[in-house]
Amino acid sequence: MFAVIKTGGKQYKVSPGDELTVETVAGAAGDAVSFSEVLMVGEGESATVGAPIVSGATVLGEIVDQVRGKKIIIFKKRRRQNSRRRNGHRQPLTRVRITEINATA
């Protein structure tokens, strides 16, 4: 069984036991987290697709770690103006392990 969840403006296809990196979710390592925006749940012919979300369905997980992503370089240059800017950014992320999918739809 799998589910498609929405968190941090992105969609993820998850199954129990999966470990994924998502936008920052508040909490410390070991805390439980619940995703209520479930867009689809099921497998094959028995899949339930929400409009836009499946009512009553939740995905439970556990926070593994709070990490920071790879450094992104922002470089802006205006040609022939002797003008350039260099900036960097590391996005805070959360590693989550999916423990259970509740599909009471």
Beta strands, then each sheet from edge to edge (+ up, - down):
strand 1: 2-7
strand 2: 10-14
strand 3: 19-23
strand 4: 32-35
strand 5: 38-42
strand 6: 48-49
strand 7: 57-68
strand 8: 72-78
strand 9: 83-89
strand 10: 92-103
sheet 1: 2+ 1- 5+ 6-
sheet 2: 3+ 10- 7+ 4-
sheet 3: 8+ 9-
end
